[in-house]
Amino acid sequence: MSGGRESAAPESAPSSPALSALQQRLQQLHEGGVAAGGCVSALRSYESLGRIDSVVGTLIRARGVSAAIGEICELWSLGEEGAPLLAEVQGFEGDSLVLTPMGDTRGLRPAMAVRALGRSHQVQVGEHLLGRVLDGLGRPLDGWAQPGQAPWNPVFAEPPPALGRAPISGLLETGVRAVDAFLTCGQGQRVGIFAPAGCGKSTLLGMLARQARADVCVLALIGERGREVREFMQDCLGPEGLARSVLVVATSDRPALERARAALVATTIAEHFRDQGRSVLLLLDSVTRHARALREIGLAAGEPPTRRGFPPSVFSSLPRLFERAGIAGRGAITAFYTVLEESSDGDDPISEEVRSLLDGHIVLSRKLATQAHFPAIDVLASVSRVAHRVSTGEHMELQRKARVLMARYRELEMLISMGEYKAGQSAESDQAVAAEPALRAFLRQSEHVRCALDRTLVELQAACGA
C-alpha cells in the first residue's frame, strides 16, 4: 500500500472506501491547518499511506509508507475520528519502517493507517513561553493555547562551530556562596551536578533558577515523580523564578521517546533566546533519566547493549546534546546538568562519560546531607575548569588558601574524632582546625537566601582568618 505525491486526483491513491474516507479526512485536517499533536508546525500534503505491520513492546513496524529517519508519522484508525498517535522513524529493515511511539500505544490495531508528515519533530518558540509549562514534546500542560504566528524550530540542530565560539570570559553570579567562591562559573559554561538520590539536587537547581544573574531560565524535569513537579514549581522555583522561566516536564510515566525528547526541546527553546542575544540558564534534571530513556529506545530498536546495558547511540547522543550549549553570537547558554550517581566505585558509565564532556562538576555529598549541611556541596571533590578565566587574582588566591585549610582539616579529622590530635605541633594544622567551624558555616546557606559575590568574598576572607 503506497501512494504518490498528492494532486487534484492522485492516480495512486487507495481505492477502497475506507481508505478513501481516510484520505478525505486527512485533506480536511490539512486545509484546516491542524498541527498534529502540537509538535509539527503544519501538516504537509499527503505523500504516502501505509499500514501497521506489527507492534512489539514499544516498537512499531510499518509497511507501504516512505519516510526518512527522524521523520514524524501519524497512526490512524480507519473510519474513526480523533487525534492520531504520533510516532518517529528510528530506522528501517528492508521495506519496513521501525517507529517509536510518542504516546500511549494502547488501542493500536493491525493494519492501522500510517501517514508520513514529511517533517521532523519541531517545537514552537517565542516570548509566549515565559512562565509556561510544556510536556516533553513541547505541547502546553498549563491549559493555555499556543499562538498561531510564533515560529517553529526543529529540536535537532547542529551545535555552534568550534572555531566560531568566543572564549568564556564573563562571570555568571549564581548567588550560591559555595559555587561563587570555590566553583566560579562563566557565561556559556556547562557544569554537571553529581549526587546520589536525596542529596538536594532539585533544591540546588531551584536556588540557581531563582538567584542566578540570567535573563531567561529553561528547566527540563525528566523522569520525575508526578507529585514533585508542582512541589518544585511552588517550593523550589516560586512565582519569581517561574515568571522568567520555561518549564519542560516529562514525568516517569511518560513514553520513553517523550522522556528522551524533553532535553532536546528544552535546549531548542534555550537556543532561541540565546540567538536573541540573551544570557540563558539551562537546567536539566536529570541526564541519567534522559540516558535511560535513550537506552530503552535503542534496545527496542535492536541495538546491541554495551556498557551497563547502554547501547552505543547513547554515548554518541550525549556530546551532541551538551555541545549545543555555550556561547554563540551575542548570547550564551550556561547549562547545569544533574547526574544521579548509581555507585561510588567508578562503575557508572553515564557519570564518567558526562564528567569527561563538561566544563566542570559539582559533587553533592551524602555525608554532608545526613549532617543537614545544605547545599551539600563537597568543595574539595568539585571543580570549575573556567574559574581562572572569570575570577580575579585575589579571588583565586583566597579560594586556594581556603581549599588548603579544608584539605588539611580533612586529613586531621580522624585524629580529632579519636582525641589524638594535639594543638601546637603544627601552625598550619592549628590554623585549619581553628578555621573549620567558620568555613563550614560559610558553606551552609538557606535555599531562600541570596548572597552577592562581593559579600561572598568578604565572608570567605573572614572565615579563613585573613
C-alpha positions as CSV (number, residue, x, y, z in Angstrom):
1,M,0.0,0.0,0.0
2,S,1.7,3.2,-1.1
3,G,0.7,6.4,-2.8
4,G,2.4,9.2,-4.8
5,R,2.5,12.9,-4.2
6,E,-1.0,14.4,-3.9
7,S,-2.6,16.1,-6.8
8,A,-6.1,17.0,-7.7
9,A,-6.8,13.3,-8.3
10,P,-3.8,11.2,-7.4
11,E,-3.7,8.1,-9.6
12,S,-2.0,6.0,-6.9
13,A,-4.4,6.9,-4.1
14,P,-6.0,3.9,-2.4
15,S,-9.3,2.9,-3.9
16,S,-11.1,1.1,-1.0
17,P,-14.0,3.1,0.5
18,A,-12.3,3.1,4.0
19,L,-9.0,4.4,2.7
20,S,-10.7,7.0,0.5
21,A,-12.6,8.3,3.5
22,L,-9.4,8.5,5.5
23,Q,-7.7,10.4,2.7
24,Q,-10.6,12.9,2.7
25,R,-10.3,13.3,6.5
26,L,-6.5,13.9,6.2
27,Q,-7.1,16.5,3.5
28,Q,-9.7,18.3,5.7
29,L,-7.2,18.4,8.5
30,H,-4.5,19.8,6.2
31,E,-6.8,22.5,4.8
32,G,-7.8,23.4,8.4
33,G,-4.1,23.9,9.4
34,V,-4.3,21.5,12.3
35,A,-0.9,20.9,14.0
36,A,-0.7,17.3,14.7
37,G,-0.1,16.8,18.4
38,G,1.3,20.3,18.8
39,C,4.8,19.2,17.7
40,V,4.7,19.7,13.9
41,S,4.3,23.2,12.6
42,A,1.8,22.3,9.8
43,L,0.5,19.2,8.0
44,R,2.1,18.7,4.7
45,S,0.2,17.3,1.7
46,Y,-0.4,13.6,1.7
47,E,2.7,11.8,0.3
48,S,2.3,8.2,1.2
49,L,-0.1,6.0,3.2
50,G,0.9,2.7,4.7
51,R,-0.2,0.4,7.5
52,I,1.0,-1.1,10.8
53,D,2.6,-4.4,10.3
54,S,3.5,-5.3,13.9
55,V,3.7,-3.9,17.4
56,V,6.0,-5.5,19.9
57,G,6.5,-3.7,23.2
58,T,7.4,-0.1,22.3
59,L,8.4,-0.9,18.7
60,I,6.1,-0.4,15.8
61,R,6.8,-1.7,12.3
62,A,5.0,-0.2,9.3
63,R,4.9,-1.1,5.6
64,G,3.9,0.8,2.5
65,V,5.0,4.2,3.6
66,S,8.2,6.0,2.7
67,A,9.8,8.2,5.3
68,A,13.3,9.2,6.5
69,I,14.9,8.5,9.8
70,G,13.8,11.2,12.3
71,E,10.5,11.9,10.4
72,I,7.2,12.0,12.2
73,C,4.3,9.7,11.2
74,E,0.7,9.6,12.1
75,L,-1.1,6.4,13.0
76,W,-4.8,6.4,12.2
77,S,-7.7,4.1,12.8
78,L,-9.7,3.8,9.6
79,G,-13.2,5.3,9.8
80,E,-12.7,6.7,13.3
81,E,-12.4,10.3,14.5
82,G,-9.9,11.7,17.0
83,A,-6.3,12.7,17.1
84,P,-3.8,10.3,15.7
85,L,-0.9,8.7,17.6
86,L,2.4,10.3,16.6
87,A,5.5,8.1,16.1
88,E,9.0,8.8,15.0
89,V,11.1,6.8,12.5
90,Q,14.0,5.3,14.2
91,G,15.3,3.0,11.4
92,F,14.2,0.6,8.8
93,E,14.6,-3.1,7.8
94,G,14.0,-3.8,4.1
95,D,10.8,-2.1,3.2
96,S,9.6,-1.8,6.8
97,L,9.9,1.3,8.9
98,V,10.8,1.0,12.6
99,L,8.8,3.6,14.6
100,T,8.9,4.7,18.3
101,P,5.6,6.0,19.6
102,M,5.3,9.5,21.0
103,G,2.3,8.5,23.2
104,D,0.4,5.5,24.6
105,T,0.2,2.5,22.3
106,R,-2.9,1.1,23.8
107,G,-5.7,0.9,21.2
108,L,-3.4,0.2,18.3
109,R,-4.7,-2.5,15.9
110,P,-3.3,-4.4,13.0
111,A,-3.5,-2.6,9.6
112,M,-4.0,0.8,11.1
113,A,-3.1,3.5,8.6
114,V,0.4,5.2,8.7
115,R,1.0,8.6,7.2
116,A,4.4,10.3,6.9
117,L,4.2,14.1,7.6
118,G,7.4,14.9,5.8
119,R,8.8,16.8,8.9
120,S,10.9,16.0,11.9
121,H,10.0,17.0,15.4
122,Q,9.6,20.8,15.9
123,V,8.7,23.0,18.8
124,Q,7.1,26.4,18.9
125,V,9.3,29.1,20.4
126,G,8.9,32.7,21.4
127,E,8.2,35.1,24.2
128,H,4.9,33.5,24.9
129,L,6.8,30.6,26.6
130,L,8.0,32.6,29.6
131,G,6.1,31.4,32.6
132,R,4.7,28.4,30.7
133,V,4.8,24.6,31.4
134,L,5.2,22.2,28.5
135,D,5.4,18.5,28.1
136,G,8.4,16.6,26.8
137,L,7.2,17.1,23.2
138,G,6.7,20.9,23.6
139,R,3.0,20.9,24.0
140,P,1.3,23.1,26.7
141,L,0.5,21.4,30.0
142,D,-0.9,24.5,31.7
143,G,-4.1,24.8,29.6
144,W,-3.0,27.9,27.7
145,A,-3.4,27.9,23.9
146,Q,-0.4,28.2,21.6
147,P,-0.2,31.4,19.5
148,G,-0.7,30.8,15.8
149,Q,2.1,33.0,14.5
150,A,5.0,32.0,16.7
151,P,7.9,30.3,14.8
152,W,8.6,26.6,14.9
153,N,12.2,25.3,15.3
154,P,13.4,21.7,14.8
155,V,14.5,20.0,18.0
156,F,17.5,18.5,16.2
157,A,20.1,21.2,15.5
158,E,23.8,21.5,14.9
159,P,25.9,22.9,17.8
160,P,27.8,26.2,17.2
161,P,31.0,25.5,15.2
162,A,34.1,25.1,17.4
163,L,36.1,27.9,15.8
164,G,33.1,30.2,15.9
165,R,32.8,30.1,19.7
166,A,34.1,33.0,21.7
167,P,36.2,32.2,24.8
168,I,34.4,32.2,28.1
169,S,35.2,35.5,29.8
170,G,32.1,36.7,31.6
171,L,31.3,35.6,35.1
172,L,27.9,34.2,36.0
173,E,26.9,35.1,39.5
174,T,24.7,32.3,40.9
175,G,24.0,33.7,44.4
176,V,25.2,30.4,46.0
177,R,28.2,31.0,48.2
178,A,29.9,27.6,47.7
179,V,29.6,27.9,43.9
180,D,30.6,31.6,43.5
181,A,33.5,31.3,45.9
182,F,35.1,28.0,45.0
183,L,33.5,26.8,41.7
184,T,33.1,30.2,39.9
185,C,31.1,29.8,36.7
186,G,31.4,31.6,33.5
187,Q,28.6,32.5,31.0
188,G,28.5,29.8,28.5
189,Q,29.9,27.1,30.8
190,R,28.5,23.6,31.1
191,V,28.5,22.1,34.6
192,G,27.5,18.7,35.9
193,I,25.9,18.3,39.3
194,F,26.7,14.7,40.5
195,A,24.9,13.2,43.5
196,P,23.1,10.1,44.8
197,A,19.4,10.3,45.4
198,G,18.2,12.5,48.2
199,C,21.1,14.9,48.4
200,G,19.3,18.1,47.4
201,K,19.9,18.3,43.6
202,S,16.4,19.7,42.9
203,T,16.8,22.2,45.8
204,L,20.1,23.4,44.4
205,L,18.6,23.8,40.9
206,G,15.8,25.9,42.4
207,M,18.3,28.2,44.0
208,L,20.1,28.6,40.7
209,A,16.9,29.2,38.9
210,R,15.8,32.0,41.3
211,Q,19.1,33.6,42.1
212,A,21.4,33.3,39.1
213,R,22.1,36.5,37.1
214,A,20.5,35.3,33.8
215,D,17.8,36.8,31.6
216,V,15.9,33.6,30.9
217,C,15.8,30.2,32.7
218,V,14.8,27.0,30.9
219,L,14.3,23.9,33.0
220,A,13.8,20.3,32.0
221,L,12.4,17.8,34.6
222,I,12.9,14.4,33.1
223,G,11.7,11.2,34.8
224,E,10.5,12.9,37.9
225,R,7.6,11.7,40.1
226,G,4.4,13.5,39.1
227,R,3.8,15.0,42.6
228,E,7.3,16.5,42.6
229,V,6.5,18.8,39.6
230,R,4.2,21.1,41.4
231,E,6.3,20.9,44.6
232,F,9.3,22.1,42.6
233,M,7.3,24.9,41.0
234,Q,6.0,26.1,44.3
235,D,8.8,25.4,46.8
236,C,12.0,25.5,44.7
237,L,11.1,27.8,41.9
238,G,8.5,30.1,43.3
239,P,6.5,32.8,41.4
240,E,9.5,35.0,40.9
241,G,11.5,32.1,39.3
242,L,8.7,30.9,37.2
243,A,8.0,34.3,35.7
244,R,11.3,34.3,33.8
245,S,11.4,30.5,33.2
246,V,10.1,27.9,30.8
247,L,9.5,24.5,32.3
248,V,9.6,21.3,30.2
249,V,8.2,18.3,32.1
250,A,8.3,14.6,31.1
251,T,7.4,12.5,34.2
252,S,8.4,8.9,34.8
253,D,5.2,7.5,33.4
254,R,5.6,9.1,30.0
255,P,6.7,7.1,27.0
256,A,10.5,6.7,26.5
257,L,10.6,8.9,23.4
258,E,8.9,11.8,25.3
259,R,11.4,11.5,28.2
260,A,14.3,11.4,25.8
261,R,13.0,14.3,23.7
262,A,12.4,16.7,26.7
263,A,16.1,17.5,26.9
264,L,16.2,18.4,23.2
265,V,13.0,20.5,23.5
266,A,14.5,22.5,26.4
267,T,17.8,23.0,24.6
268,T,15.9,24.2,21.4
269,I,14.0,26.8,23.5
270,A,17.2,27.9,25.2
271,E,18.8,28.3,21.8
272,H,16.0,30.6,20.6
273,F,16.6,33.0,23.5
274,R,20.4,32.8,23.1
275,D,20.0,33.8,19.4
276,Q,18.3,36.9,20.6
277,G,21.5,37.9,22.5
278,R,20.2,36.9,25.9
279,S,22.0,35.2,28.8
280,V,20.2,31.9,29.2
281,L,20.4,29.5,32.2
282,L,19.6,25.9,31.1
283,L,18.9,23.4,33.9
284,L,18.4,19.7,33.1
285,D,17.3,17.2,35.7
286,S,18.5,14.6,35.0
287,V,20.9,13.3,32.3
288,T,20.7,9.9,33.9
289,R,17.0,9.5,33.2
290,H,17.5,11.0,29.8
291,A,20.1,8.3,29.1
292,R,17.8,5.6,30.4
293,A,15.1,6.6,28.0
294,L,17.6,6.6,25.1
295,R,18.6,3.1,26.3
296,E,15.0,1.9,26.2
297,I,14.5,3.2,22.7
298,G,17.9,1.8,21.4
299,L,17.4,-1.6,22.8
300,A,13.8,-1.9,21.5
301,A,15.2,-0.9,18.0
302,G,17.7,-3.8,18.2
303,E,20.9,-2.0,19.1
304,P,23.5,-4.2,20.9
305,P,23.9,-3.4,24.7
306,T,27.4,-2.4,25.7
307,R,28.5,-0.7,29.0
308,R,25.9,-1.5,31.7
309,G,23.3,-2.3,29.0
310,F,23.5,1.1,27.3
311,P,23.7,0.9,23.5
312,P,26.4,2.9,21.6
313,S,23.9,5.5,20.4
314,V,23.5,6.8,24.0
315,F,27.2,7.8,24.1
316,S,27.1,9.5,20.8
317,S,23.9,11.4,21.7
318,L,25.3,13.0,24.9
319,P,28.1,15.1,23.4
320,R,25.7,16.3,20.6
321,L,23.3,17.5,23.4
322,F,26.0,19.1,25.5
323,E,27.8,20.9,22.7
324,R,24.6,22.8,21.8
325,A,25.0,24.9,25.0
326,G,27.6,27.6,25.2
327,I,28.3,30.9,23.6
328,A,27.1,31.7,20.1
329,G,26.8,35.2,18.6
330,R,25.8,37.8,21.2
331,G,24.2,35.3,23.6
332,A,25.2,32.4,25.8
333,I,23.6,29.3,27.3
334,T,25.1,28.4,30.7
335,A,24.0,24.8,31.5
336,F,23.8,22.7,34.6
337,Y,23.1,19.0,34.1
338,T,22.3,16.8,37.1
339,V,23.6,13.2,37.2
340,L,22.2,10.6,39.5
341,E,25.3,8.6,40.6
342,E,24.3,4.9,40.9
343,S,27.5,3.8,42.6
344,S,30.7,5.3,44.1
345,D,33.1,2.7,42.7
346,G,33.5,4.4,39.3
347,D,31.4,1.8,37.6
348,D,28.7,4.2,36.4
349,P,29.3,4.8,32.6
350,I,26.9,7.8,32.3
351,S,28.5,9.6,35.2
352,E,32.0,9.0,33.9
353,E,31.0,10.0,30.3
354,V,29.4,13.2,31.5
355,R,32.4,14.2,33.6
356,S,34.6,13.9,30.6
357,L,32.4,16.1,28.4
358,L,31.6,19.0,30.6
359,D,33.5,22.1,31.8
360,G,33.2,21.3,35.5
361,H,31.4,19.3,38.1
362,I,29.8,19.9,41.4
363,V,29.7,16.9,43.7
364,L,26.9,16.6,46.3
365,S,27.9,14.5,49.4
366,R,25.5,12.1,51.1
367,K,27.7,12.5,54.2
368,L,27.1,16.3,54.3
369,A,23.4,15.8,53.5
370,T,23.0,13.4,56.5
371,Q,24.6,16.2,58.7
372,A,21.9,18.7,57.5
373,H,24.6,20.6,55.7
374,F,22.9,22.2,52.6
375,P,23.7,22.8,49.9
376,A,25.6,19.5,50.4
377,I,28.5,20.5,48.0
378,D,31.8,18.7,48.6
379,V,34.0,21.6,47.6
380,L,37.3,19.5,47.6
381,A,35.8,17.0,45.2
382,S,34.3,19.6,42.8
383,V,36.0,21.7,40.2
384,S,35.2,24.5,37.7
385,R,37.5,24.4,34.6
386,V,36.9,28.1,33.7
387,A,37.2,29.6,37.2
388,H,40.6,31.0,36.5
389,R,39.3,32.8,33.3
390,V,36.5,34.7,35.1
391,S,37.9,35.3,38.6
392,T,40.4,37.9,39.8
393,G,43.8,37.0,41.0
394,E,42.8,38.0,44.6
395,H,39.8,35.7,44.4
396,M,41.8,32.8,43.1
397,E,44.4,33.2,45.9
398,L,41.7,33.4,48.5
399,Q,39.9,30.2,47.4
400,R,43.3,28.4,47.1
401,K,44.0,29.3,50.8
402,A,40.6,28.1,51.9
403,R,41.0,24.9,50.0
404,V,44.3,24.2,51.7
405,L,42.8,24.7,55.1
406,M,39.8,22.5,54.3
407,A,42.1,19.7,52.9
408,R,44.3,19.9,55.9
409,Y,41.4,19.6,58.3
410,R,40.1,16.6,56.3
411,E,43.4,14.9,56.9
412,L,43.2,15.6,60.6
413,E,39.5,14.7,61.0
414,M,40.1,11.1,62.1
415,L,42.7,12.0,64.7
416,I,40.4,14.7,66.1
417,S,37.4,12.4,66.3
418,M,39.6,9.8,68.2
419,G,41.0,12.5,70.6
420,E,44.6,12.0,69.3
421,Y,45.1,15.5,67.9
422,K,47.3,17.8,70.0
423,A,47.5,21.5,69.3
424,G,50.8,23.3,69.0
425,Q,52.6,20.7,66.9
426,S,51.9,22.4,63.5
427,A,50.9,26.0,62.9
428,E,49.2,25.0,59.6
429,S,47.2,22.3,61.3
430,D,46.2,24.6,64.2
431,Q,45.0,27.2,61.7
432,A,42.9,24.6,59.8
433,V,41.3,23.4,63.0
434,A,40.5,27.0,64.1
435,A,39.0,27.9,60.7
436,E,36.9,24.8,60.2
437,P,33.7,26.0,62.1
438,A,33.7,29.3,60.2
439,L,34.3,27.7,56.8
440,R,31.6,25.1,57.5
441,A,29.1,27.9,58.4
442,F,30.2,29.8,55.3
443,L,29.3,26.8,53.0
444,R,25.9,26.4,54.6
445,Q,23.2,28.5,53.0
446,S,19.4,28.6,53.2
447,E,17.7,28.0,49.9
448,H,15.8,31.3,50.2
449,V,18.9,33.4,50.8
450,R,20.9,35.0,48.0
451,C,24.4,36.2,48.6
452,A,26.1,38.7,46.2
453,L,29.6,37.9,45.0
454,D,31.3,40.9,46.7
455,R,29.7,39.9,50.1
456,T,30.6,36.3,49.5
457,L,34.3,37.1,49.1
458,V,34.3,39.3,52.2
459,E,32.7,36.5,54.2
460,L,35.2,33.9,52.9
461,Q,38.1,36.1,53.8
462,A,36.8,36.4,57.3
463,A,36.2,32.6,57.6
464,C,39.8,32.0,56.6
465,G,41.0,34.2,59.4
466,A,42.7,36.6,56.9
